Every structure is written in structure tokens, then in C-alpha cells.
């Protein structure tokens, strides 16, 4: 499983994009820093990938908003680097006329960067808060193929034209396997929705309760119940009194944990389901 440095799953790695911005800024003056930055970001990637797969259990979901914000931070480093180069070339004009050409090119590059960022923001803005409708039509088309639709075709709601059939899970890929450069240059073709959809496991037996199906897309602040307060039991009976006084207000329990003779919290680690255990649905 490959993970990007900035994933859209909602998790965030403090320090990664800051290191990237610093590397871009200093690369204009000391290109040797790029080697150290590459090694550092490589370690970041390995550590983050391990934590994401085996350690982290965060329940905070930013709905993919971290990735576009990280892109904006990268532009800060690009602007600083370009401004630094413009200043260096402007200073160099005093000693060499040959610095005029690079100065003009850097000014043009700065203008191009501004235009590119504006275009990027215009393209990302509609996708940050809303899903594109074409994904819904594409999903319905692929589901029609899986369910044995007529010739694997469905109809587009907008113009009523039949959409072409394409292979799905268990069949040939929609396109030949690309090389690294083709995949990098044309993500719209080789990382399209249908290709990414094929990577999602289809043979995992998953069953949802009616409540989970109805509340799957609600904000957790709307559907989450009041969390259970879990305190350790003590021999003096303070926890029992606290449970008796607090239970009418919020859920509370002192089962499954106690204070030993050294006032250390001990809990029943043999039981796989402590009182605060909640089964997370696999979406």
C-alpha cells in the first residue's frame, strides 16, 4: 500500500510540508540541501506510513481538506525561492550584464506561478466542499455493468447518451499498465475514478445496521452519543459514590479497572472489550 506524503484521508503529519517549504527556499542558494531534504522526507514517509497503518487510530476526519492546504503552503516556499533569485539576479546586474536575462526569466516565472496558483485554486474550490456529479454517474454506470446491465451501458442524465462499457473488478483493466512517466504526466487517465475503484476490495463481507446506513454521512457531532466516562474502582468506595452521583447526568462506570495497592491503574487486559469499546464500522 503506497501512501502520499499528504494524504486525503484526513490525517496530517506536522513538519512534513514545513520541511518541504524550507527545502525549496534554501535550494535556490544552497542546492546541496536538496539531498538532505530528500533523505529527511524519505524518513518522514516511512515513519508516517508505518504509523498510519499500525499505530494511529485518529477519529478526526478533515474530509481531504489537508491536502489542498498543504499545496498552498508549498507555494509559499516557491514564492520565497523566486523572490530570493530575483533579488540575487538584480544584485548581479551591477557586476555582470549577463544577469539581465535570468532576472527577466525569473520575473516571468513569478507571474506564471501566480497564474498557475489561481488556476489551481479555481479547479480545487468546487471540489473541497462538494463531490462532482460526474462521479455519481460513473458509479451508477459501473454498478450497472457489475449487475449485468444491457451491454454494460447506462445513460447519462444530462444528455441521455449511452455511456461506453468498460471492464470492472475481475476483468481486464480499463487501460494498459502505464510506466512511471505516463502515470505521472497523465493522472487523469491512469488514476481515474474507475482505476482507483478497482483497488477497493469487493470480497469483504460487510454488513451495516439500519442506523449506520442512515447516519453514515452525518457529522459525528450530530449522531455521536454522549461518551462513557470510565474511572477506576478504589477500595475506599469513592468511585462507587462518584458513579452514583454522576450517572443521572452523563454515562459513567468503574467496571473493568481498579487502583492497586500502589495507586496504579490496572484494567482487565484479558477482556478484549472494555466498557468504552466501540466497534468502528468499516466504510
SVG drawing of the C-alpha trace seen along z (x, -y; Angstrom):
<svg xmlns="http://www.w3.org/2000/svg" viewBox="-32 -48 63 61">
<polyline fill="none" stroke="black" stroke-width="0.4" points="0.0,0.0 1.5,-3.3 0.6,-6.5 1.3,-10.1 3.2,-12.4 0.0,-14.4 -3.0,-12.0 -6.5,-13.0 -7.8,-10.6 -7.9,-13.3 -4.7,-12.8 -1.9,-15.3 1.8,-15.0 3.2,-18.0 6.5,-19.0 6.4,-17.4 5.2,-20.3 7.2,-22.8 10.3,-20.8 9.4,-20.8 8.9,-24.6 12.2,-25.2 14.0,-22.9 12.5,-24.8 13.6,-28.1 17.2,-27.1 17.6,-25.2 17.9,-28.4 21.0,-29.4 22.4,-26.0 21.3,-23.3 23.1,-20.7 20.2,-21.0 18.0,-19.1 19.9,-15.9 19.4,-16.2 15.8,-17.2 15.2,-14.1 16.6,-11.8 14.6,-13.6 11.3,-13.4 12.0,-9.8 12.3,-9.1 9.1,-11.1 7.3,-8.9 8.4,-5.6 7.6,-6.7 4.2,-8.2 3.3,-5.1 4.0,-2.8 2.1,-5.0 -0.8,-5.3 -1.1,-1.5 -0.3,-0.1 -0.3,-2.9 -2.6,-5.8 -6.3,-5.5 -7.4,-9.1 -11.2,-9.7 -10.7,-13.2 -11.6,-13.4 -10.9,-16.6 -12.6,-15.3 -9.5,-15.7 -9.0,-19.4 -5.4,-18.9 -4.1,-18.2 -5.1,-21.4 -3.9,-23.4 -0.5,-21.7 -0.3,-22.6 -0.9,-26.3 1.9,-26.0 4.2,-24.6 3.5,-27.7 4.8,-29.9 8.2,-28.2 8.1,-28.6 7.4,-32.4 10.2,-32.9 12.6,-31.0 11.7,-33.0 11.9,-36.3 15.3,-35.3 16.5,-34.5 15.1,-37.8 17.0,-39.7 20.2,-37.8 20.0,-38.4 19.1,-42.1 22.2,-42.4 24.3,-40.6 23.3,-43.2 25.8,-45.6 28.7,-43.4 27.5,-41.4 25.2,-42.3 24.6,-38.6 22.3,-38.6 19.6,-40.6 18.3,-37.5 17.9,-35.3 16.3,-38.2 13.7,-38.6 13.1,-34.9 12.6,-34.8 10.1,-37.7 8.2,-35.8 8.3,-32.6 6.9,-34.5 4.0,-35.8 3.4,-32.2 3.4,-30.8 0.7,-33.4 -1.4,-32.4 -0.9,-28.7 -1.9,-29.0 -5.0,-31.0 -6.0,-28.3 -5.3,-25.6 -7.5,-27.3 -10.3,-27.7 -10.1,-24.0 -10.0,-22.8 -12.5,-25.2 -15.6,-23.4 -14.2,-20.0 -13.4,-21.0 -17.0,-21.1 -18.9,-19.1 -18.4,-15.9 -18.6,-16.2 -21.9,-14.9 -20.0,-13.0 -18.7,-10.6 -22.2,-9.7 -23.0,-9.0 -19.8,-7.0 -20.5,-4.9 -24.0,-4.1 -22.6,-3.1 -20.1,-0.7 -22.7,0.7 -24.9,1.3 -22.1,3.3 -21.5,5.3 -25.2,6.1 -25.3,7.3 -26.8,4.2 -27.7,4.2 -24.4,4.4 -22.8,2.8 -24.2,-0.6 -26.0,-3.1 -27.4,-6.5 -26.2,-9.9 -28.8,-12.0 -27.7,-15.2 -27.8,-14.5 -29.3,-11.0 -26.4,-9.5 -25.3,-6.0 -22.0,-5.7 -19.5,-3.2 -19.0,0.0 -15.7,0.7 -14.3,3.6 -14.7,3.8 -13.3,5.9 -12.2,9.3 -11.8,8.3 -9.2,6.6 -8.1,3.1 -9.6,0.2 -6.2,-0.6 -2.8,1.0 -0.4,0.7 1.4,-2.6 5.1,-3.3 6.1,-5.8 6.3,-8.8 3.0,-8.2 1.2,-7.7 2.8,-10.9 2.1,-13.0 -1.5,-11.8 -3.1,-11.1 -6.5,-12.0 -6.2,-8.8 -4.2,-6.3 -5.5,-7.4 -9.1,-8.0 -12.1,-7.0 -12.6,-3.6 -8.9,-2.7 -9.0,-3.8 -12.3,-2.0 -10.8,1.3 -8.3,1.1 -11.1,1.2 -11.7,4.8 -15.0,6.2 -15.0,9.6 -15.0,8.3 -18.3,9.4 -19.6,6.2 -23.0,5.7 -24.3,2.4 -27.2,1.8 -30.0,-0.4 -28.8,-3.2 -25.3,-3.0 -26.6,-3.3 -28.9,-6.2 -26.2,-8.2 -23.1,-7.3 -22.7,-10.8 -23.8,-12.8 -21.3,-14.8 -20.3,-12.8 -21.3,-15.8 -24.9,-15.1 -25.0,-11.4 -22.4,-10.5 -23.9,-9.6 -22.6,-11.1 -19.2,-9.4 -18.9,-7.0 -16.8,-8.2 -14.6,-5.3 -13.0,-5.7 -11.0,-3.1 -12.6,-1.5 -11.0,-2.1 -11.1,-0.2 -12.4,-3.3 -15.6,-3.4 -15.1,-6.9 -15.6,-5.6 -18.9,-4.0 -20.2,-7.2 -19.0,-9.2 -20.8,-6.7 -24.0,-7.1 -23.9,-10.9 -22.8,-11.3 -24.8,-8.7 -28.0,-10.8 -26.0,-13.4 -23.7,-11.5 -22.9,-7.8 -20.2,-6.6 -18.8,-3.3 -16.0,-2.0 -16.1,1.6 -13.1,3.3 -10.4,1.1 -9.2,0.6 -6.4,-1.0 -3.9,1.4 -2.0,1.0 0.5,-1.4 -2.4,-3.5 -1.6,-2.4 -4.5,-1.9 -4.9,1.7 -7.5,2.9 -8.6,6.3 -6.4,6.6 -7.7,10.1 -11.1,8.8 -11.0,7.6 -14.0,5.3 -13.5,2.7 -16.5,0.6 -15.6,-2.2 -15.1,0.2 -16.9,-0.9 -16.9,1.2 -16.0,-1.1 -18.0,-0.3 -15.8,0.4 -16.9,-2.0"/>
</svg>
